[in-house]
Amino acid sequence: MRSKQWTATNQPHLCIFLDKAAVKTRADSPWMLCPVTQVEETKQMMKMLPILIATIIPSVIVAQSNTLFIKQCTTLNRSMGPHFEIPPACLQAFVTIFMLISLVIYDRLFVPTVRRYTKNPRGISLLQRLGIGLTLHVIIMVTACLAERKRLKVARENQIFGKSDTVPLTIFIFLPQFGLVGIADAFVEVAKLELFYDQAPESMKSLGTS
């Protein structure tokens, strides 16, 4: 038996108190009386707030790939051959590369295969896709932790404590976490946009996707 698909309209009436805004009283001010449509749309948006809050942490992790991860890369050995050093920010390109590869694999292989069992046109629900992405973000932080421990261990072993000193460790030790960020984005960001676009009221779709 398939579980009922999540929508913002079939959730418990947690925002039922907003119905009072549509109750006509003696006051004729538009600030004291709202159309039922506006009340229902507001309730629909409020029911999606927990999902929005749950995706704040992944957004923070993505920001780390543009700041902290790059700063860590500047301390490592960036040599590729005797006369060339790659810029630390170049690893950021792997986020986009892995995301594009993941999207192709997801759409062309994963969805058709899973669709046979779930009977869902999307393969899996948007919340399941979001959950996979959140799990990947946990793995990203574990991977980043292990890479940083390795970097600090090598720095201590070689007595490297200066800001401009180079740790004798290849920069590509941070490649897995950049790749995982791209894969996680293919799940979290896409699912988040689709979910808010699908569930947001017609008059608030631009607000939901923003």
C-alpha positions as CSV (number, residue, x, y, z in Angstrom):
1,M,0.0,0.0,0.0
2,R,1.5,3.3,-1.1
3,S,1.7,6.1,1.5
4,K,-0.2,9.3,0.8
5,Q,1.9,11.9,-0.9
6,W,2.8,14.9,1.2
7,T,1.2,18.2,0.2
8,A,0.8,21.4,2.0
9,T,-3.0,21.1,1.9
10,N,-3.4,17.7,3.5
11,Q,-1.5,18.5,6.7
12,P,-3.1,18.8,10.1
13,H,-4.8,22.1,10.7
14,L,-2.0,23.6,12.7
15,C,-2.8,27.1,11.4
16,I,-6.5,27.0,12.1
17,F,-6.3,30.1,14.2
18,L,-5.8,32.1,11.0
19,D,-9.4,31.3,10.1
20,K,-10.4,34.1,12.5
21,A,-9.0,36.6,9.9
22,A,-11.8,35.7,7.6
23,V,-14.6,36.1,10.2
24,K,-16.6,39.2,9.5
25,T,-17.0,41.5,12.4
26,R,-18.3,45.0,12.8
27,A,-15.1,46.6,11.6
28,D,-15.0,47.2,7.8
29,S,-11.2,47.8,7.6
30,P,-9.4,45.6,5.2
31,W,-6.8,45.0,8.0
32,M,-9.5,43.4,10.1
33,L,-11.0,41.1,7.4
34,C,-9.3,38.9,4.8
35,P,-10.7,36.9,2.0
36,V,-10.8,33.1,2.6
37,T,-8.4,32.7,-0.4
38,Q,-5.7,34.8,1.3
39,V,-6.2,32.9,4.6
40,E,-5.8,29.5,2.9
41,E,-2.8,30.6,0.9
42,T,-1.1,31.9,4.1
43,K,-1.8,28.6,5.9
44,Q,-0.4,26.7,2.9
45,M,2.8,28.7,3.0
46,M,3.2,28.4,6.8
47,K,2.9,24.6,6.6
48,M,6.0,24.6,4.4
49,L,8.1,26.5,6.9
50,P,9.5,23.4,8.6
51,I,10.9,22.2,5.3
52,L,12.4,25.6,4.7
53,I,14.0,25.6,8.2
54,A,15.3,22.0,7.6
55,T,17.2,23.2,4.5
56,I,19.0,26.0,6.3
57,I,21.8,23.8,7.5
58,P,22.6,22.4,4.0
59,S,22.8,26.0,2.7
60,V,25.3,26.7,5.4
61,I,27.4,23.7,4.4
62,V,27.3,24.8,0.8
63,A,28.6,28.2,1.9
64,Q,31.5,26.4,3.6
65,S,32.7,25.0,0.2
66,N,33.1,28.6,-1.0
67,T,34.9,29.9,2.1
68,L,36.4,27.5,4.6
69,F,37.2,24.6,2.2
70,I,39.0,27.0,-0.1
71,K,41.0,28.5,2.8
72,Q,42.1,25.1,3.8
73,C,43.2,24.3,0.3
74,T,45.5,27.3,0.3
75,T,47.7,25.6,2.9
76,L,48.2,22.4,0.9
77,N,50.5,21.4,-1.9
78,R,48.9,22.6,-5.1
79,S,51.7,21.6,-7.5
80,M,50.8,19.8,-10.7
81,G,54.1,19.2,-12.3
82,P,57.3,21.2,-11.8
83,H,56.0,24.6,-13.1
84,F,52.3,24.7,-12.5
85,E,50.2,25.2,-9.4
86,I,46.4,25.0,-9.5
87,P,44.5,27.8,-7.8
88,P,42.6,26.6,-4.7
89,A,39.3,27.9,-6.0
90,C,39.5,25.5,-9.0
91,L,38.2,22.7,-6.8
92,Q,34.9,24.6,-6.7
93,A,34.4,23.6,-10.3
94,F,34.1,20.0,-9.2
95,V,30.9,20.9,-7.3
96,T,29.3,21.9,-10.6
97,I,30.8,18.9,-12.5
98,F,29.6,16.4,-10.0
99,M,26.2,18.0,-9.8
100,L,25.7,17.9,-13.6
101,I,26.8,14.2,-13.7
102,S,24.5,13.4,-10.8
103,L,21.5,15.0,-12.5
104,V,22.1,13.0,-15.6
105,I,22.4,9.7,-13.8
106,Y,19.4,10.5,-11.6
107,D,17.1,11.3,-14.5
108,R,18.3,8.7,-17.0
109,L,19.1,5.7,-14.7
110,F,17.7,6.1,-11.2
111,V,14.2,7.5,-11.9
112,P,13.3,4.9,-14.6
113,T,14.5,2.0,-12.5
114,V,12.8,3.1,-9.2
115,R,9.6,4.1,-11.0
116,R,8.9,0.4,-11.8
117,Y,8.6,-0.3,-8.1
118,T,7.2,2.9,-6.6
119,K,4.8,3.8,-9.5
120,N,5.7,7.4,-8.8
121,P,6.4,9.5,-12.0
122,R,9.3,11.1,-10.2
123,G,10.7,7.8,-9.0
124,I,10.7,8.8,-5.4
125,S,8.8,11.6,-3.7
126,L,10.3,15.1,-3.3
127,L,10.6,14.6,0.5
128,Q,12.5,11.4,0.0
129,R,14.8,13.1,-2.5
130,L,15.3,15.9,0.1
131,G,16.0,13.3,2.8
132,I,18.7,11.7,0.7
133,G,20.3,15.1,0.1
134,L,20.3,15.8,3.9
135,T,21.9,12.5,4.6
136,L,24.6,13.3,2.0
137,H,25.3,16.5,3.8
138,V,26.0,14.6,7.0
139,I,28.4,12.5,5.0
140,I,30.0,15.7,3.7
141,M,30.8,17.0,7.1
142,V,32.2,13.6,8.2
143,T,34.4,13.6,5.2
144,A,35.5,17.2,5.8
145,C,36.3,16.3,9.4
146,L,38.5,13.4,8.4
147,A,40.3,15.4,5.8
148,E,40.9,18.3,8.2
149,R,42.2,15.8,10.9
150,K,44.6,14.4,8.3
151,R,45.8,17.9,7.3
152,L,46.4,19.0,10.9
153,K,48.2,15.7,11.7
154,V,50.6,16.2,8.8
155,A,51.2,19.8,9.8
156,R,52.1,18.8,13.3
157,E,54.3,16.0,12.2
158,N,56.3,18.4,10.0
159,Q,56.3,21.2,12.5
160,I,54.4,23.5,10.2
161,F,52.7,26.4,12.1
162,G,53.2,29.5,10.0
163,K,50.4,31.0,8.0
164,S,52.3,31.0,4.8
165,D,53.8,27.6,5.1
166,T,52.7,24.7,2.9
167,V,51.6,21.4,4.3
168,P,53.2,18.5,2.3
169,L,49.8,17.1,1.5
170,T,48.1,17.1,-1.9
171,I,45.2,19.5,-2.4
172,F,43.1,16.7,-3.9
173,I,42.6,15.3,-0.4
174,F,39.6,17.7,-0.3
175,L,38.2,16.6,-3.6
176,P,35.8,14.1,-2.2
177,Q,33.9,16.7,-0.1
178,F,33.7,19.0,-3.0
179,G,32.3,16.2,-5.1
180,L,29.8,15.2,-2.5
181,V,28.6,18.8,-2.2
182,G,27.7,18.7,-5.9
183,I,25.9,15.4,-5.6
184,A,24.0,16.6,-2.5
185,D,23.0,19.8,-4.4
186,A,21.4,17.6,-7.1
187,F,19.1,16.2,-4.4
188,V,18.5,19.0,-2.0
189,E,18.4,22.1,-4.2
190,V,16.3,20.5,-7.0
191,A,13.9,18.9,-4.6
192,K,13.5,22.1,-2.6
193,L,12.7,24.2,-5.7
194,E,10.3,21.6,-7.1
195,L,8.6,21.2,-3.8
196,F,8.0,24.8,-3.1
197,Y,6.9,25.5,-6.7
198,D,4.4,22.6,-6.6
199,Q,3.0,23.3,-3.2
200,A,3.0,27.1,-3.1
201,P,-0.3,28.9,-4.1
202,E,-0.5,30.2,-7.6
203,S,-0.1,33.8,-6.4
204,M,3.0,32.9,-4.3
205,K,5.0,30.6,-6.6
206,S,7.7,33.2,-7.2
207,L,7.9,33.7,-3.4
208,G,8.1,30.0,-2.8
209,T,10.9,29.4,-5.2
210,S,12.9,32.4,-4.0
